[in-house]
Amino acid sequence: KELSKMSAEEESKALKKSYSFDNVKFSAVDLHEVDMKDIGAIQKAMTALASEMPAEMARFTADDMAKTVKAAGPRSMTQSGALEKIKTMIEDNKTKENAFIVISSLASEAGTVVEPFMVSFLPACLEGTSHKKNEVRAAAEDAASDIVDMVCSWGVKAMLQMLMVGAKETKWQTKMISLRLIGKLAEKHPYSFSRCLHEAIAVISEGMWDTKKDVKEAAASAMQAACDSVSNRDIKPFVPALINAIQNPEEVPETVHKLSATVFVQSVDSPALSITVPILLRGSTEKKTEIKRKVCVIVDNMSKLIDEHREAKPFLPELMPAIKRLSDEMSDPEARTMANKALKTLQNLQEAIETEESAKSMPPDVCMAALLEVLSATVPSAPLTENTFTAFMEYIAVVISSMACDLYFDEFEWKFIAVCPYLAPFMPEQDAVNVFTALHARCYKEAMPRDAAEDEEDEGEDLCNCEFSLGYGAKILLNNTRLHLKRGKRYGICGHNGCGKSTLMRAIANGQVDNFPPPEVLKTVYVEHDIQGDLSDLNIVDYVCKLVPDRSRDEIVAKLDEFGFKDDDSSPAWIRANISGLSGGWKMKLALCRAILMNADILLLDEPTNHLDVKNVAWLENFLVSQDKVTSLIITHDSGFLDRVVTHIIHYEDNRKLKNYKGNLSAFVKRVPKAKTYYELSDENISFT
């Protein structure tokens, strides 16, 4: 099964299975000097290549030299003077072809041993593709293609910047080859390329309008590969229509119509927005009100499915003014209402981006400083000032900067792709792994928003970490969301009225949540005030015995006693009294006693303070806080109770997802100010019919 045909999750699993150091050669010790025999062989080859020789002989010589470099390590390139020699050869028209042949051989044969060096030659190779001699153009194209083939997946961003410059060149050959290589990059590394798609899409689109046929064809092919890198399954069927609309603006209304008829359920991210927003912006300038209204519908629907608010940030500066203009200029009341609705959704996104603690930017220079500090502390003998080692550190900094800025901290890819292979020529495996471990932790701590990192890193035993969707009738309440619960924590479930809080709790109690651990693994108990009607004539002991048949009567009486139920007819909770005579407070205590007797792992409490006086509310607070082995899920409109009890908030986000926030209600409201309306009558989601 090809990776390109797999889902993102399948691709990730397949890649992780292939991660290893099997093809990585670590240095036993850091040998600063290369064997003089290897130096001599490389110098001899470069001298020969610097003279005129047939192309076939040049390729043979370059391939042989590349094998020597791969075995001798990256220092052989600098100590032999080969790097400087290649630069000189590129400048000379007589040796330019051979220079590109050498670059091609090194890139295809030596791999990571020379990758940081070869990437720097890409601009020169692109320039060479417009040379007046056919053989030089062909050699330059081969070299550029081999560099693209060689680069690691997270070197894509740096590579793309060079290719986009090439795609804007005045010479059509360089434009064409740059666009072809952009397409190749998208096909080879779809995920990392898709994270840069918002930058690439405009450059590729410009190429599709070029006057030169070959450039237009290369751009169209690149656009197809770029759009194919988007993993959103709702968008994929429309890729041909989206590309056609870019090429043929008269097709924009029909494309908008097709998109508006789509039910979006997949999470929307930056890549999905990258290929749809340009069409929506064009659609917003159409003459027909119907099309402009549909643009607003699409914007509203897609915006509500954005998991990470920062994904929308690059698009809001253009999208918000366009929708604001529609809300002002459309005369149709219904269309204007739709525009205002879409605008409000975008404003909520903007507000969320501004109020959330933004991720710290980690450009290459910041990553380089972190790498230097980690190396100094972890491997004191590392040659930090040596030119070759410095070049490799700078390349590592570029690669991990791309990952950190995207908040991508997959340990496998950091270890096996981004860091260790480039440290391998300079140190033993264990030293390289130690550097990776410290660098990964350092960058994660610096890049991740502090609150987000705390939410994710909460310690404790996992009770549940499942992904599911939830609906009520024809309405989707939650879509592909995750519920993550720890033992002994107390979670308040928050969201506007009608979002589905009680539906979720009932679904958990009834075993209707997909992938939730089964009852034999995880015991959940729905804590209710109400007494089951057919048992209302029983006394307290008999009632509990009926509901908890696997416990002995003596055990039940003892536990009831702990909860204040006495075998004393003067007690307000006499165990022989009829159960229907209990007050609301005692019914709650009885329900909790029953749950504990059932060895509950999770207590489900929906409005637990209803019908309780102040004294019993205080008792309930103390009881829940004291349960360090039992997890509680709580729904309540009593904000004071929630604030004093919970350790986390589970929030219904606008995109039909659940999100965990560490801290009590007060801490949550500071991070999500609009949540204050959940406990006020001004909640705009309340409707009276």
KASUL-V900105 format. One record per backbone hydrogen bond with DSSP energy under -1.0 kcal/mol. NH is the residue of the N-H (numbers start at 0). CO is the residue of the C=O. If there is no record, write none. Layout:
# KASUL-V900105
NH:CO, NH:CO
This chain:
# KASUL-V900105
4:1, 5:2, 10:6, 11:7, 12:8, 13:9, 14:10, 15:11, 16:12, 23:20, 26:423, 26:426, 30:28, 38:34, 39:35, 40:36, 41:37, 42:38, 43:39, 44:40, 45:41, 46:42, 47:43, 48:44, 49:45, 50:47, 57:53, 58:54, 59:55, 60:56, 61:57, 62:58, 63:59, 64:60, 65:61, 66:62, 67:63, 68:64, 69:65, 70:66, 71:67, 72:68, 75:72, 76:73, 78:74, 79:75, 82:76, 84:80, 85:81, 86:82, 87:83, 88:84, 89:85, 90:86, 94:91, 95:91, 98:94, 99:95, 100:96, 101:97, 102:98, 103:99, 104:100, 105:101, 106:102, 107:103, 108:104, 109:105, 112:109, 113:110, 114:110, 117:113, 118:114, 120:117, 121:118, 124:120, 125:121, 126:122, 127:123, 129:126, 130:127, 136:132, 137:133, 138:134, 139:135, 140:136, 141:137, 142:138, 143:139, 144:140, 145:141, 146:142, 147:143, 148:144, 149:145, 150:146, 154:151, 158:154, 159:155, 160:156, 161:157, 162:158, 163:159, 164:160, 165:161, 166:162, 168:165, 174:170, 175:171, 176:172, 177:173, 178:174, 179:175, 180:176, 181:177, 182:178, 183:179, 184:180, 185:181, 186:182, 187:183, 188:184, 192:188, 193:189, 194:190, 195:192, 196:193, 198:195, 199:195, 200:196, 203:199, 204:200, 205:201, 206:202, 207:203, 208:205, 209:206, 215:211, 216:212, 217:213, 218:214, 219:215, 220:216, 221:217, 222:218, 223:219, 224:220, 225:221, 226:222, 227:223, 229:226, 235:231, 237:234, 238:235, 241:237, 242:238, 243:239, 244:240, 245:241, 246:242, 247:243, 250:247, 251:248, 254:250, 255:251, 256:252, 257:253, 258:254, 259:255, 261:258, 267:304, 272:268, 273:269, 274:270, 275:271, 276:272, 279:275, 280:276, 281:277, 282:278, 283:279, 284:281, 285:282, 291:287, 292:288, 293:289, 294:290, 295:291, 296:292, 297:293, 298:294, 299:295, 300:296, 301:297, 302:298, 303:299, 304:301, 305:302, 310:307, 311:308, 314:311, 315:311, 318:314, 319:315, 321:317, 322:318, 323:319, 324:320, 325:321, 326:322, 327:323, 328:324, 329:325, 335:331, 336:332, 337:333, 338:334, 339:335, 340:336, 341:337, 342:338, 343:339, 344:340, 345:341, 346:342, 347:343, 348:344, 349:345, 350:346, 351:347, 352:348, 353:349, 354:350, 355:351, 359:446, 366:362, 367:363, 368:364, 369:365, 370:366, 371:367, 372:368, 373:369, 374:370, 375:371, 376:372, 377:373, 378:374, 381:378, 383:381, 385:382, 389:385, 390:386, 391:387, 392:388, 393:389, 394:390, 395:391, 396:392, 397:393, 398:394, 399:395, 400:396, 401:397, 402:398, 403:399, 404:400, 406:403, 407:402, 413:409, 414:410, 415:411, 416:412, 417:412, 418:413, 419:414, 421:418, 423:419, 425:422, 431:427, 432:428, 433:429, 434:430, 435:431, 436:432, 437:433, 438:434, 439:435, 440:436, 441:437, 442:438, 443:439, 444:440, 445:441, 446:442, 447:443, 452:448, 453:449, 454:450, 455:451, 456:452, 462:484, 463:484, 465:482, 467:480, 469:477, 471:474, 474:471, 476:469, 477:469, 478:655, 480:467, 482:465, 484:463, 486:460, 488:485, 490:631, 491:647, 492:633, 493:649, 498:495, 503:499, 504:500, 505:501, 506:502, 507:503, 508:504, 509:505, 510:507, 511:506, 515:512, 520:517, 521:517, 524:601, 526:603, 534:531, 535:532, 537:534, 539:576, 540:574, 542:538, 543:539, 544:540, 545:541, 546:542, 547:543, 550:547, 555:551, 556:552, 557:553, 558:554, 559:555, 560:556, 561:557, 562:558, 563:560, 564:559, 567:565, 570:567, 574:565, 576:573, 578:537, 580:577, 581:578, 586:582, 587:583, 588:584, 589:585, 590:586, 591:587, 592:588, 593:589, 594:590, 595:591, 596:592, 597:593, 598:595, 599:594, 600:522, 601:522, 602:630, 603:524, 604:632, 606:634, 609:606, 611:608, 616:612, 617:613, 618:614, 619:615, 620:616, 621:617, 622:618, 623:619, 624:620, 625:621, 626:623, 627:625, 630:600, 631:488, 632:602, 633:490, 634:604, 638:636, 641:637, 642:638, 643:639, 644:640, 645:641, 646:489, 647:489, 648:660, 649:491, 650:658, 651:493, 652:656, 655:652, 658:650, 660:648, 662:646, 667:663, 668:664, 669:665, 670:666, 671:667, 674:671, 675:672, 676:673, 677:674, 678:675, 679:676, 682:679, 685:682
